Amino acid sequence: MADTQSIIGKGAIFKGKISNASTIEINGRVEADIKSEKVTVGKQATLEGSIVSELVVISGNYQGKIKADSVWLTDSSVITGEINYKSLQMDRGAALNCKIVHNWDEKKLKTNRNENNEDSSE
Amino acid sequence: MADISYINKELVMEGTLESKEGQIVIAGQFKGNLTAKSVVIENSAHVLGNVNSEHLKVEGKITGDITADLLEVGSSGIIDGKLKTNSLSVDTGAQISGNVGKIA
């Protein structure tokens, strides 16, 4: 919704920290850690930094660590770093050079690991 | 079309934002330096830091130094800092504290 959307326009350069965003669209160059409900990185855009969000759509260049429920990487996306997701969509042509982890819930991951360890010690 | 960056209400940003050819509209909170061809500080906005722009319109609050070729301060504008401008307009109700000078 336009009421809650923030935009970093084409040609804009931002370095720093973004928080409390509900919907943010990036069409420029951003070096920032973002906490948001929805993040969109446009085709011409470059984003460096971590994302914590419910929904992430990337069509541009991204470098960093994503933690999101839903991730959509379109055909023009270039990703380096790490993706922690619950549901992932990748279009043909997406370029990924990264680690991909499903169900990134850290507590669950830890308990899973502990259970596995116990199993192996028995 | 000019490239617009829009920082919505609620949003909190910290850092430097630059858009030499475009416009920046701030309605949220911004801490740091702003540089753009055109800057609009809306009613709900609070900017802590310096603003550099050719055309600056202030309806919100700025704490920091301003350099703007053309500076318009609306009736709800609050500025605390040094102003450097070649053309200044201030509406009734605006609150400004600081120096006003020409751009050298």
Backbone of each chain as ProteinMPNN parsed JSONL, in Angstrom:
{"seq_chain_A": "MADTQSIIGKGAIFKGKISNASTIEINGRVEADIKSEKVTVGKQATLEGSIVSELVVISGNYQGKIKADSVWLTDSSVITGEINYKSLQMDRGAALNCKIVHNWDEKKLKTNRNENNEDSSE", "coords_chain_A": {"N_chain_A": [[0.836, -1.203, 0.0], [0.428, 2.188, -0.73], [0.441, 3.969, 1.318], [2.146, 3.194, 3.314], [4.506, 2.783, 2.152], [7.959, 3.103, 1.492], [10.49, 4.598, -0.499], [13.617, 4.239, -2.052], [14.967, 6.071, -4.377], [15.917, 5.836, -7.913], [19.276, 6.424, -8.626], [19.766, 7.447, -6.167], [21.795, 7.375, -3.239], [22.326, 5.595, -0.377], [23.707, 5.232, 2.828], [23.849, 3.45, 5.772], [21.465, 2.806, 8.288], [18.35, 1.207, 8.332], [15.246, 1.15, 9.833], [12.122, -0.056, 11.184], [10.58, -0.005, 8.911], [7.73, -0.534, 6.881], [7.051, -1.241, 4.236], [9.485, -1.328, 1.825], [11.053, -0.051, -1.032], [13.752, -0.444, -3.156], [15.592, 1.279, -5.447], [17.918, 2.408, -5.928], [21.282, 2.812, -4.792], [22.195, 1.098, -1.996], [23.671, 0.782, 1.129], [23.049, -0.864, 3.772], [21.586, -2.101, 6.808], [18.525, -3.698, 6.971], [15.355, -3.702, 8.439], [12.197, -4.881, 8.021], [8.794, -5.245, 6.758], [8.278, -5.865, 4.142], [10.527, -6.089, 1.487], [11.732, -4.747, -1.488], [13.966, -5.101, -4.087], [14.976, -3.405, -6.79], [15.538, -3.792, -10.393], [17.777, -2.283, -11.337], [19.051, -1.819, -9.055], [21.321, -1.824, -6.216], [22.077, -3.566, -3.349], [23.629, -3.738, -0.265], [24.047, -5.473, 2.662], [22.301, -6.626, 5.62], [19.111, -8.278, 5.62], [16.114, -8.419, 7.361], [13.051, -9.698, 7.167], [9.563, -10.193, 6.261], [8.763, -10.668, 3.65], [10.746, -10.841, 0.774], [11.756, -9.48, -2.243], [13.852, -9.779, -4.905], [15.384, -8.25, -7.617], [17.631, -7.162, -8.451], [21.055, -6.466, -7.681], [22.416, -8.109, -4.93], [24.07, -8.289, -1.829], [24.757, -9.997, 1.033], [23.077, -11.027, 4.058], [20.097, -12.697, 4.209], [17.153, -12.927, 6.061], [14.182, -14.304, 5.921], [10.645, -14.953, 5.579], [9.352, -15.425, 3.114], [10.965, -15.596, 0.042], [11.671, -14.184, -3.04], [13.398, -14.548, -5.939], [14.082, -12.942, -8.781], [14.513, -13.257, -12.412], [16.603, -11.556, -13.07], [18.191, -11.274, -10.91], [21.11, -11.056, -8.817], [22.882, -12.679, -6.464], [24.844, -12.681, -3.562], [26.063, -14.22, -0.65], [24.07, -15.149, 2.04], [21.055, -16.977, 2.406], [18.294, -17.282, 4.421], [15.39, -18.972, 4.714], [11.815, -19.581, 4.572], [10.027, -20.084, 2.562], [10.831, -20.318, -0.84], [11.237, -18.77, -3.967], [12.591, -19.069, -7.159], [13.505, -17.602, -10.125], [14.159, -18.659, -13.5], [17.409, -18.02, -14.513], [18.243, -16.483, -12.453], [21.046, -15.512, -10.575], [22.947, -17.091, -8.304], [25.25, -17.056, -5.704], [25.612, -18.348, -3.109], [24.906, -19.327, 0.315], [22.224, -21.377, 1.197], [19.605, -21.705, 3.401], [17.023, -23.576, 4.764], [14.065, -23.024, 6.746], [14.894, -21.164, 8.97], [14.66, -20.69, 11.61], [16.255, -20.045, 14.502], [16.174, -21.133, 17.104], [14.856, -23.537, 16.702], [16.658, -24.761, 14.972], [18.836, -25.131, 16.671], [17.748, -26.852, 18.66], [17.19, -29.018, 17.077], [19.754, -29.752, 16.339], [20.842, -30.442, 18.836], [19.224, -32.627, 19.495], [20.001, -34.38, 17.519], [22.651, -34.761, 18.252], [22.328, -36.043, 20.705], [21.153, -38.374, 19.834], [23.279, -39.515, 18.43], [25.078, -40.019, 20.449], [23.952, -41.994, 21.876]], "CA_chain_A": [[0.0, 0.0, 0.0], [1.242, 3.393, -0.899], [0.46, 4.72, 2.574], [3.225, 2.796, 4.203], [5.669, 2.439, 1.351], [9.083, 4.02, 1.362], [11.239, 4.322, -1.727], [14.918, 4.847, -2.317], [14.837, 6.235, -5.82], [17.022, 5.603, -8.821], [20.281, 7.481, -8.518], [19.981, 7.798, -4.764], [22.778, 6.557, -2.536], [22.138, 5.661, 1.067], [24.564, 4.39, 3.662], [23.444, 3.576, 7.166], [20.609, 1.817, 8.913], [16.927, 1.471, 8.122], [14.419, 0.304, 10.69], [10.706, 0.267, 11.322], [9.955, 0.178, 7.61], [6.754, -1.584, 6.608], [7.346, -1.677, 2.876], [10.52, -0.481, 1.252], [11.463, -0.387, -2.384], [15.062, 0.136, -3.402], [15.959, 1.374, -6.858], [19.22, 3.067, -5.992], [22.399, 2.089, -4.177], [22.017, 1.157, -0.553], [24.496, -0.042, 2.015], [22.345, -0.705, 5.036], [20.866, -3.224, 7.389], [17.118, -3.332, 6.87], [14.319, -4.481, 9.108], [11.004, -4.422, 7.339], [7.836, -6.311, 6.466], [8.478, -6.239, 2.753], [11.638, -5.398, 0.849], [11.861, -4.98, -2.92], [15.189, -4.542, -4.669], [14.686, -3.276, -8.219], [16.47, -4.319, -11.389], [19.014, -1.5, -11.444], [19.469, -1.472, -7.692], [22.347, -2.58, -5.52], [21.893, -3.522, -1.899], [24.608, -4.459, 0.54], [23.646, -5.423, 4.058], [21.415, -7.71, 6.018], [17.671, -8.028, 5.556], [15.215, -9.234, 8.172], [11.769, -9.281, 6.628], [8.632, -11.282, 5.97], [8.813, -10.937, 2.213], [11.847, -10.18, 0.079], [11.763, -9.683, -3.683], [15.094, -9.201, -5.423], [15.589, -8.285, -9.07], [18.913, -6.518, -8.72], [22.251, -7.0, -7.057], [22.341, -8.135, -3.479], [25.142, -8.941, -1.103], [24.486, -9.957, 2.462], [22.4, -12.138, 4.69], [18.651, -12.486, 4.236], [16.325, -13.783, 6.908], [12.832, -13.946, 5.514], [9.692, -16.046, 5.415], [9.237, -15.683, 1.68], [11.986, -14.943, -0.776], [11.475, -14.349, -4.476], [14.546, -14.053, -6.685], [13.647, -12.913, -10.177], [15.509, -13.714, -13.387], [17.735, -10.636, -13.208], [18.839, -11.085, -9.605], [22.457, -11.563, -8.567], [22.928, -12.748, -5.004], [26.001, -13.249, -2.869], [25.858, -14.18, 0.79], [23.341, -16.239, 2.677], [19.604, -16.803, 2.442], [17.56, -18.122, 5.362], [14.035, -18.764, 4.221], [10.816, -20.626, 4.786], [9.595, -20.467, 1.225], [11.731, -19.662, -1.79], [10.953, -18.894, -5.39], [13.715, -18.615, -7.95], [13.205, -17.635, -11.548], [15.237, -19.111, -14.354], [18.293, -16.906, -14.82], [18.742, -15.889, -11.21], [22.435, -15.9, -10.328], [23.173, -17.194, -6.858], [26.508, -17.559, -5.187], [25.37, -18.161, -1.685], [24.449, -20.433, 1.145], [20.779, -21.293, 1.328], [19.163, -22.505, 4.543], [15.579, -23.61, 4.938], [13.599, -22.951, 8.136], [16.043, -20.555, 9.627], [14.366, -20.424, 13.016], [17.488, -20.443, 15.181], [15.874, -22.006, 18.256], [14.557, -24.858, 16.156], [17.901, -25.319, 14.443], [19.645, -25.561, 17.812], [17.16, -28.029, 19.285], [17.405, -30.114, 16.133], [21.149, -30.154, 16.434], [21.01, -31.115, 20.133], [18.587, -33.936, 19.398], [20.874, -35.214, 16.688], [23.827, -35.115, 19.05], [21.919, -37.049, 21.69], [20.96, -39.622, 19.096], [24.55, -40.124, 18.051], [25.814, -40.464, 21.628], [23.32, -43.185, 22.459]], "C_chain_A": [[0.871, 1.254, 0.0], [1.391, 4.173, 0.416], [1.671, 4.416, 3.44], [4.517, 2.529, 3.453], [6.729, 3.534, 1.362], [9.895, 3.613, 0.145], [12.609, 4.99, -1.672], [15.025, 4.894, -3.836], [16.097, 5.909, -6.596], [18.022, 6.753, -8.68], [20.581, 7.888, -7.086], [20.985, 6.839, -4.128], [22.53, 6.702, -1.037], [23.099, 4.716, 1.769], [24.111, 4.546, 5.092], [22.561, 2.448, 7.612], [19.157, 2.189, 8.661], [16.14, 0.575, 9.054], [12.987, 0.805, 10.719], [10.006, 0.507, 9.979], [8.858, -0.878, 7.455], [6.968, -2.129, 5.209], [8.41, -0.761, 2.307], [10.944, -0.996, -0.107], [12.787, 0.314, -2.655], [15.357, 0.108, -4.896], [17.315, 2.03, -7.032], [20.31, 2.176, -5.422], [22.285, 2.214, -2.681], [23.001, 0.229, 0.139], [23.88, 0.104, 3.387], [21.794, -2.034, 5.525], [19.401, -2.827, 7.472], [16.246, -4.278, 7.668], [12.989, -3.981, 8.578], [10.013, -5.572, 7.193], [8.036, -6.819, 5.04], [9.623, -5.419, 2.162], [11.652, -5.757, -0.634], [13.143, -4.327, -3.412], [15.024, -4.569, -6.185], [15.822, -3.731, -9.116], [17.81, -3.601, -11.401], [19.656, -1.281, -10.082], [20.588, -2.358, -7.171], [22.114, -2.44, -4.024], [22.96, -4.365, -1.232], [24.179, -4.342, 1.981], [22.671, -6.528, 4.377], [19.953, -7.29, 5.894], [16.984, -8.958, 6.538], [13.81, -8.794, 7.794], [10.847, -10.481, 6.417], [8.726, -11.689, 4.503], [9.956, -10.154, 1.566], [11.75, -10.506, -1.403], [13.012, -9.012, -4.242], [15.185, -9.375, -6.935], [16.952, -7.728, -9.427], [20.062, -7.248, -8.064], [22.099, -6.99, -5.549], [23.535, -8.866, -2.899], [24.841, -8.854, 0.372], [23.736, -11.179, 2.934], [20.907, -11.826, 4.779], [18.031, -13.444, 5.237], [14.887, -13.42, 6.602], [11.939, -15.169, 5.41], [9.593, -16.43, 3.946], [10.297, -14.912, 0.923], [11.682, -15.231, -2.241], [12.667, -13.725, -5.188], [14.184, -14.093, -8.161], [14.819, -13.21, -11.12], [16.725, -12.801, -13.502], [18.517, -10.478, -11.902], [20.23, -11.717, -9.561], [22.683, -11.518, -7.058], [24.258, -13.326, -4.531], [25.71, -13.186, -1.375], [25.115, -15.391, 1.302], [21.839, -15.942, 2.679], [19.015, -17.79, 3.439], [16.09, -17.912, 5.087], [13.091, -19.87, 4.707], [10.234, -21.064, 3.463], [10.359, -19.636, 0.207], [11.244, -19.862, -3.214], [12.118, -18.306, -6.163], [13.323, -18.687, -9.407], [14.432, -18.106, -12.322], [16.097, -17.908, -14.732], [18.851, -16.227, -13.587], [20.151, -16.41, -10.938], [22.703, -15.9, -8.834], [24.563, -17.736, -6.569], [26.402, -17.474, -3.683], [24.942, -19.444, -0.993], [22.942, -20.273, 1.326], [20.318, -22.241, 2.432], [17.652, -22.424, 4.679], [15.229, -23.601, 6.413], [14.666, -22.438, 9.084], [15.822, -20.298, 11.115], [15.504, -20.966, 13.888], [17.257, -21.385, 16.352], [15.648, -23.429, 17.768], [15.823, -25.531, 15.652], [18.749, -25.888, 15.575], [19.082, -26.831, 18.427], [17.326, -29.245, 18.376], [18.812, -30.678, 16.27], [21.387, -30.941, 17.731], [20.428, -32.518, 20.091], [19.459, -34.903, 18.607], [22.091, -35.692, 17.471], [23.494, -36.22, 20.053], [21.758, -38.417, 21.023], [22.293, -40.326, 18.85], [25.319, -40.658, 19.266], [25.224, -41.747, 22.218], [23.884, -44.482, 21.898]], "O_chain_A": [[1.908, 1.326, 0.66], [2.342, 4.933, 0.598], [2.152, 5.262, 4.193], [5.508, 2.1, 4.044], [6.427, 4.723, 1.255], [9.978, 2.433, -0.198], [12.735, 6.154, -1.294], [15.159, 3.859, -4.49], [17.179, 5.732, -6.035], [17.632, 7.919, -8.622], [21.552, 8.599, -6.829], [21.016, 5.649, -4.443], [22.528, 7.812, -0.504], [23.28, 3.566, 1.368], [23.998, 5.67, 5.582], [22.848, 1.278, 7.359], [18.781, 3.356, 8.767], [16.345, -0.639, 9.064], [12.69, 1.935, 10.332], [8.958, 1.15, 9.928], [9.055, -2.02, 7.871], [7.056, -3.342, 5.016], [8.246, 0.459, 2.31], [11.163, -2.19, -0.311], [12.929, 1.513, -2.415], [15.369, -0.951, -5.523], [17.801, 2.187, -8.152], [20.268, 0.952, -5.551], [22.277, 3.324, -2.149], [23.142, -0.941, -0.216], [24.148, 1.076, 4.093], [21.569, -2.962, 4.747], [19.067, -1.756, 7.977], [16.383, -5.499, 7.583], [12.685, -2.792, 8.674], [10.342, -6.726, 7.467], [7.974, -8.018, 4.767], [9.672, -4.2, 2.324], [11.591, -6.933, -0.994], [13.375, -3.141, -3.18], [14.942, -5.64, -6.788], [16.926, -4.017, -8.652], [18.86, -4.24, -11.468], [20.692, -0.625, -9.978], [20.774, -3.488, -7.623], [21.973, -1.333, -3.503], [23.173, -5.528, -1.573], [23.968, -3.236, 2.479], [22.263, -7.282, 3.493], [19.607, -6.118, 6.041], [17.248, -10.16, 6.544], [13.415, -7.659, 8.063], [11.292, -11.629, 6.398], [8.764, -12.871, 4.161], [10.106, -8.953, 1.79], [11.67, -11.676, -1.78], [13.204, -7.809, -4.067], [15.079, -10.483, -7.462], [17.38, -7.811, -10.579], [20.05, -8.47, -7.912], [21.701, -5.984, -4.96], [23.956, -9.91, -3.397], [24.684, -7.76, 0.913], [23.756, -12.23, 2.293], [20.508, -10.813, 5.354], [18.352, -14.632, 5.254], [14.42, -12.346, 6.982], [12.414, -16.282, 5.183], [9.73, -17.598, 3.581], [10.494, -13.718, 1.144], [11.464, -16.379, -2.628], [12.92, -12.526, -5.062], [14.0, -15.17, -8.726], [15.957, -13.387, -10.686], [17.773, -13.231, -13.984], [19.408, -9.633, -11.81], [20.489, -12.753, -10.174], [22.676, -10.447, -6.453], [24.728, -14.339, -5.048], [25.165, -12.193, -0.892], [25.495, -16.529, 1.025], [21.413, -14.813, 2.92], [19.214, -18.998, 3.313], [15.588, -16.795, 5.211], [13.515, -20.925, 5.178], [9.974, -22.247, 3.245], [10.516, -18.424, 0.358], [10.885, -20.969, -3.617], [12.581, -17.202, -5.875], [12.855, -19.725, -9.876], [15.57, -17.975, -11.871], [15.584, -16.897, -15.211], [19.824, -15.478, -13.671], [20.413, -17.607, -11.06], [22.69, -14.856, -8.183], [24.983, -18.749, -7.128], [27.032, -16.623, -3.055], [24.665, -20.47, -1.613], [22.448, -19.173, 1.575], [20.609, -23.436, 2.396], [17.076, -21.336, 4.706], [15.989, -24.104, 7.241], [15.247, -23.178, 9.878], [16.693, -19.755, 11.796], [15.695, -22.177, 14.001], [18.03, -22.316, 16.575], [16.168, -24.391, 18.333], [16.036, -26.723, 15.876], [19.308, -26.979, 15.462], [19.822, -27.779, 18.692], [17.571, -30.356, 18.845], [19.028, -31.89, 16.311], [22.05, -31.978, 17.721], [21.034, -33.474, 20.575], [19.629, -36.067, 18.969], [22.505, -36.848, 17.377], [24.244, -37.18, 20.232], [22.159, -39.451, 21.557], [22.428, -41.537, 19.028], [26.098, -41.605, 19.156], [25.888, -42.48, 22.951], [23.451, -45.565, 22.292]]}, "seq_chain_B": "MADISYINKELVMEGTLESKEGQIVIAGQFKGNLTAKSVVIENSAHVLGNVNSEHLKVEGKITGDITADLLEVGSSGIIDGKLKTNSLSVDTGAQISGNVGKIA", "coords_chain_B": {"N_chain_B": [[10.855, 11.628, -15.741], [11.458, 12.852, -12.544], [13.632, 11.265, -10.207], [12.375, 9.968, -7.398], [12.874, 9.711, -3.934], [11.301, 8.334, -1.197], [10.719, 8.67, 2.157], [8.856, 7.189, 4.369], [6.363, 7.941, 6.933], [6.829, 6.701, 10.257], [9.089, 5.289, 9.456], [12.488, 4.815, 10.31], [15.555, 6.18, 9.77], [19.061, 6.041, 9.535], [22.023, 7.584, 8.723], [23.684, 8.465, 5.633], [22.111, 10.085, 2.978], [21.935, 10.441, -0.448], [21.075, 12.065, -3.407], [21.754, 13.194, -6.204], [20.556, 14.014, -8.573], [17.949, 13.785, -8.092], [14.812, 13.843, -6.204], [14.15, 14.058, -2.726], [11.874, 13.007, -0.356], [10.939, 13.394, 2.907], [9.148, 11.904, 5.436], [9.336, 10.595, 7.687], [11.589, 9.667, 10.295], [14.826, 10.927, 10.25], [18.222, 10.557, 10.646], [21.177, 12.086, 10.167], [23.091, 13.079, 7.25], [21.701, 14.827, 4.478], [21.601, 15.028, 1.013], [20.481, 16.429, -1.913], [18.928, 17.251, -5.077], [16.411, 18.291, -4.806], [14.616, 18.721, -1.833], [12.075, 17.683, 0.38], [10.691, 18.241, 3.467], [8.398, 16.772, 5.324], [5.387, 17.383, 7.284], [5.231, 15.457, 9.396], [7.804, 14.777, 9.78], [11.115, 14.407, 11.172], [14.245, 15.656, 11.088], [17.522, 15.099, 11.889], [20.402, 16.517, 11.506], [22.548, 17.597, 8.788], [21.366, 19.424, 5.941], [21.607, 19.566, 2.486], [20.753, 21.213, -0.404], [19.304, 22.149, -3.587], [16.757, 23.067, -3.756], [14.743, 23.433, -1.089], [12.085, 22.45, 0.944], [10.346, 22.998, 3.851], [8.229, 21.544, 6.105], [8.253, 20.228, 8.336], [10.372, 19.251, 11.031], [13.662, 20.338, 11.52], [16.786, 19.729, 12.844], [19.735, 21.032, 12.656], [22.287, 22.071, 10.289], [21.579, 24.001, 7.366], [21.909, 24.182, 3.897], [20.729, 25.712, 1.185], [19.774, 26.65, -2.027], [17.309, 27.68, -2.691], [15.019, 28.248, -0.274], [12.174, 27.213, 1.385], [10.071, 27.739, 4.03], [7.451, 26.289, 5.6], [4.261, 26.865, 7.346], [4.224, 25.097, 9.454], [6.782, 24.519, 9.891], [9.813, 23.855, 11.638], [12.898, 24.969, 12.544], [16.135, 24.461, 13.698], [19.132, 25.681, 13.693], [21.946, 26.605, 11.577], [21.287, 28.604, 8.767], [21.873, 28.679, 5.324], [21.275, 30.423, 2.531], [20.136, 31.557, -0.714], [17.75, 32.473, -1.358], [14.985, 33.053, 0.479], [11.954, 32.015, 1.982], [9.452, 32.427, 4.386], [6.709, 31.154, 6.116], [3.885, 32.363, 8.072], [3.927, 31.388, 11.409], [5.936, 29.581, 11.329], [8.85, 28.33, 12.965], [11.981, 29.473, 13.622], [15.24, 29.112, 14.729], [18.427, 30.371, 14.849], [21.263, 31.208, 12.755], [21.033, 33.199, 9.788], [22.295, 33.231, 6.584], [23.991, 34.193, 3.505], [24.801, 32.041, 0.741], [28.144, 31.479, 0.348]], "CA_chain_B": [[10.38, 11.88, -14.378], [12.514, 12.921, -11.515], [13.697, 10.08, -9.358], [11.967, 10.364, -6.055], [13.031, 8.82, -2.785], [10.294, 8.706, -0.222], [10.894, 8.056, 3.47], [7.52, 7.282, 4.933], [6.138, 8.027, 8.383], [7.197, 5.475, 10.976], [10.41, 4.797, 9.095], [13.615, 5.436, 10.999], [16.759, 5.996, 8.973], [20.272, 6.623, 10.099], [23.109, 7.485, 7.746], [23.728, 9.557, 4.662], [21.305, 9.835, 1.782], [22.357, 11.344, -1.508], [20.425, 11.872, -4.695], [22.177, 14.457, -6.834], [19.671, 14.415, -9.658], [16.563, 13.483, -7.765], [14.117, 14.477, -5.1], [13.969, 13.254, -1.519], [10.777, 13.442, 0.498], [11.052, 12.736, 4.208], [7.978, 12.032, 6.313], [9.679, 9.858, 8.901], [12.702, 10.176, 11.081], [16.105, 10.754, 9.568], [19.373, 11.033, 11.402], [22.336, 12.073, 9.277], [23.157, 14.136, 6.246], [20.868, 14.682, 3.283], [22.005, 15.845, -0.13], [19.667, 16.136, -3.09], [18.555, 18.405, -5.874], [15.223, 18.858, -4.178], [14.27, 18.008, -0.598], [10.853, 18.112, 1.047], [10.571, 17.7, 4.816], [6.956, 16.853, 5.592], [4.858, 17.694, 8.601], [5.489, 14.423, 10.399], [9.219, 14.386, 9.734], [12.127, 15.017, 12.015], [15.583, 15.416, 10.543], [18.623, 15.472, 12.777], [21.599, 16.478, 10.673], [22.669, 18.675, 7.809], [20.637, 19.253, 4.681], [22.147, 20.305, 1.354], [19.835, 21.037, -1.518], [19.043, 23.342, -4.397], [15.425, 23.526, -3.392], [14.32, 22.763, 0.148], [10.792, 22.86, 1.468], [10.289, 22.458, 5.207], [6.967, 21.601, 6.843], [8.511, 19.472, 9.559], [11.37, 19.732, 11.971], [15.071, 20.067, 11.203], [17.793, 20.158, 13.794], [20.992, 20.911, 11.926], [22.586, 23.171, 9.369], [20.927, 23.885, 6.068], [22.389, 24.96, 2.763], [19.772, 25.524, 0.1], [19.683, 27.801, -2.905], [15.958, 28.193, -2.494], [14.508, 27.645, 0.964], [10.803, 27.575, 1.739], [9.674, 27.185, 5.317], [6.001, 26.354, 5.723], [3.752, 27.351, 8.627], [4.48, 24.132, 10.513], [8.217, 24.226, 9.883], [10.621, 24.206, 12.806], [14.312, 24.791, 12.204], [17.101, 24.846, 14.712], [20.461, 25.525, 13.09], [22.395, 27.685, 10.686], [20.727, 28.541, 7.414], [22.579, 29.383, 4.257], [20.377, 30.381, 1.385], [20.122, 32.735, -1.571], [16.371, 32.929, -1.489], [14.299, 32.498, 1.647], [10.578, 32.41, 2.251], [8.989, 31.846, 5.645], [5.284, 31.365, 6.359], [3.496, 32.687, 9.433], [3.811, 30.196, 12.248], [7.185, 28.811, 11.305], [9.766, 28.657, 14.059], [13.377, 29.324, 13.216], [16.257, 29.674, 15.602], [19.753, 30.183, 14.275], [21.749, 32.254, 11.855], [20.676, 33.124, 8.376], [23.325, 33.87, 5.783], [24.019, 33.864, 2.077], [25.781, 31.034, 0.352], [29.362, 32.175, -0.065]], "C_chain_B": [[11.557, 11.925, -13.426], [12.479, 11.662, -10.664], [13.458, 10.479, -7.911], [12.306, 9.281, -5.035], [12.049, 9.277, -1.723], [10.506, 7.946, 1.084], [9.604, 8.26, 4.233], [7.531, 7.556, 6.438], [6.57, 6.717, 9.012], [8.634, 5.059, 10.681], [11.503, 5.573, 9.833], [14.873, 5.132, 10.2], [17.929, 6.695, 9.624], [21.368, 6.482, 9.072], [23.149, 8.678, 6.827], [22.941, 9.165, 3.424], [21.621, 10.9, 0.746], [21.582, 11.049, -2.775], [20.63, 13.148, -5.501], [21.207, 14.951, -7.887], [18.2, 14.327, -9.259], [16.006, 14.259, -6.582], [14.028, 13.517, -3.917], [12.825, 13.848, -0.714], [10.871, 12.668, 1.807], [9.778, 12.983, 4.998], [8.247, 11.331, 7.64], [10.807, 10.504, 9.668], [14.007, 9.915, 10.358], [17.214, 11.375, 10.396], [20.569, 10.961, 10.478], [22.237, 13.162, 8.232], [22.366, 13.797, 4.991], [21.41, 15.578, 2.185], [21.15, 15.454, -1.318], [19.353, 17.423, -3.841], [17.36, 19.113, -5.229], [14.873, 18.035, -2.937], [12.978, 18.583, -0.029], [10.805, 17.438, 2.416], [9.122, 17.866, 5.23], [6.656, 17.073, 7.064], [5.295, 16.735, 9.702], [6.97, 14.112, 10.568], [10.063, 15.082, 10.778], [13.497, 14.646, 11.462], [16.62, 15.953, 11.521], [19.894, 15.381, 11.95], [21.574, 17.593, 9.647], [21.925, 18.362, 6.519], [21.25, 20.151, 3.621], [21.245, 20.098, 0.159], [19.711, 22.319, -2.336], [17.711, 23.956, -3.998], [14.936, 22.752, -2.169], [13.005, 23.338, 0.652], [10.635, 22.208, 2.838], [8.905, 22.661, 5.805], [7.134, 20.895, 8.186], [9.619, 20.103, 10.373], [12.774, 19.362, 11.501], [15.947, 20.588, 12.333], [19.128, 19.952, 13.106], [21.161, 22.056, 10.946], [21.997, 22.907, 7.993], [21.642, 24.748, 5.039], [21.438, 24.688, 1.605], [19.686, 26.805, -0.72], [18.339, 28.499, -2.715], [15.358, 27.487, -1.29], [13.116, 28.159, 1.278], [10.47, 26.928, 3.074], [8.173, 27.39, 5.485], [5.578, 26.716, 7.132], [4.014, 26.38, 9.772], [5.968, 23.788, 10.625], [8.921, 24.696, 11.14], [12.076, 23.933, 12.454], [15.182, 25.285, 13.347], [18.489, 24.616, 14.126], [20.802, 26.692, 12.192], [21.78, 27.511, 9.301], [21.629, 29.295, 6.462], [21.705, 29.285, 3.029], [20.485, 31.663, 0.557], [18.719, 33.292, -1.726], [15.547, 32.257, -0.402], [12.857, 32.958, 1.708], [10.088, 31.688, 3.5], [7.515, 32.177, 5.84], [5.038, 31.735, 7.825], [3.357, 31.403, 10.232], [5.069, 29.368, 12.301], [8.089, 29.265, 12.441], [11.197, 28.413, 13.595], [14.279, 29.902, 14.297], [17.624, 29.345, 15.031], [20.135, 31.334, 13.382], [21.177, 32.078, 10.467], [21.745, 33.871, 7.591], [23.217, 33.486, 4.324], [25.047, 32.778, 1.806], [26.996, 31.757, -0.221], [29.756, 31.772, -1.473]], "O_chain_B": [[12.501, 11.14, -13.51], [11.42, 11.076, -10.437], [14.232, 11.218, -7.301], [12.055, 8.096, -5.254], [11.977, 10.461, -1.393], [10.473, 6.716, 1.105], [9.298, 9.364, 4.684], [8.552, 7.422, 7.113], [6.66, 5.708, 8.313], [9.321, 4.534, 11.557], [11.454, 6.797, 9.961], [15.216, 3.97, 9.982], [17.805, 7.785, 10.183], [21.627, 5.379, 8.592], [22.707, 9.77, 7.185], [23.085, 8.063, 2.895], [21.578, 12.098, 1.026], [21.451, 9.89, -3.167], [19.799, 14.056, -5.485], [21.048, 16.156, -8.079], [17.319, 14.747, -10.009], [16.625, 15.179, -6.047], [13.851, 12.312, -4.094], [12.81, 15.045, -0.426], [10.881, 11.437, 1.812], [9.375, 14.128, 5.205], [7.478, 11.461, 8.592], [10.956, 11.725, 9.687], [14.259, 8.799, 9.904], [17.158, 12.54, 10.788], [20.942, 9.872, 10.043], [21.397, 14.057, 8.326], [22.359, 12.663, 4.513], [21.651, 16.764, 2.412], [21.096, 14.282, -1.691], [19.494, 18.527, -3.313], [17.308, 20.338, -5.126], [14.837, 16.806, -2.988], [12.8, 19.799, 0.039], [10.869, 16.213, 2.513], [8.667, 18.986, 5.462], [7.516, 16.969, 7.939], [5.678, 17.152, 10.795], [7.347, 13.284, 11.397], [9.764, 16.197, 11.207], [13.854, 13.471, 11.381], [16.583, 17.117, 11.917], [20.407, 14.287, 11.717], [20.674, 18.432, 9.649], [21.86, 17.218, 6.068], [21.396, 21.355, 3.828], [20.992, 18.966, -0.254], [19.974, 23.418, -1.848], [17.557, 25.174, -3.915], [14.742, 21.538, -2.236], [12.841, 24.553, 0.769], [10.777, 20.992, 2.965], [8.457, 23.792, 5.994], [6.263, 20.962, 9.054], [9.782, 21.323, 10.401], [13.037, 18.217, 11.133], [15.852, 21.752, 12.723], [19.601, 18.821, 12.986], [20.279, 22.902, 10.798], [21.926, 21.771, 7.523], [21.941, 25.914, 5.296], [21.357, 23.564, 1.108], [19.544, 27.9, -0.176], [18.252, 29.721, -2.597], [15.206, 26.266, -1.292], [12.894, 29.362, 1.42], [10.574, 25.711, 3.226], [7.688, 28.521, 5.508], [6.419, 26.86, 8.019], [4.026, 26.784, 10.934], [6.355, 22.881, 11.362], [8.663, 25.789, 11.644], [12.442, 22.809, 12.109], [14.986, 26.376, 13.883], [18.963, 23.481, 14.072], [20.035, 27.646, 12.068], [21.759, 26.413, 8.744], [22.089, 30.4, 6.752], [21.427, 28.19, 2.54], [20.875, 32.714, 1.065], [18.524, 34.426, -2.165], [15.429, 31.032, -0.37], [12.562, 34.137, 1.513], [10.287, 30.483, 3.649], [7.114, 33.337, 5.741], [5.861, 31.461, 8.697], [2.737, 30.443, 9.775], [5.253, 28.552, 13.204], [8.089, 30.434, 12.827], [11.569, 27.299, 13.227], [14.1, 31.042, 14.725], [17.937, 28.185, 14.764], [19.406, 32.319, 13.271], [20.876, 30.968, 10.029], [22.062, 35.018, 7.905], [22.464, 32.587, 3.95], [26.024, 32.619, 2.539], [26.88, 32.546, -1.159], [30.759, 32.256, -1.996]]}, "name": "protein", "num_of_chains": 2, "seq": "MADTQSIIGKGAIFKGKISNASTIEINGRVEADIKSEKVTVGKQATLEGSIVSELVVISGNYQGKIKADSVWLTDSSVITGEINYKSLQMDRGAALNCKIVHNWDEKKLKTNRNENNEDSSEMADISYINKELVMEGTLESKEGQIVIAGQFKGNLTAKSVVIENSAHVLGNVNSEHLKVEGKITGDITADLLEVGSSGIIDGKLKTNSLSVDTGAQISGNVGKIA"}
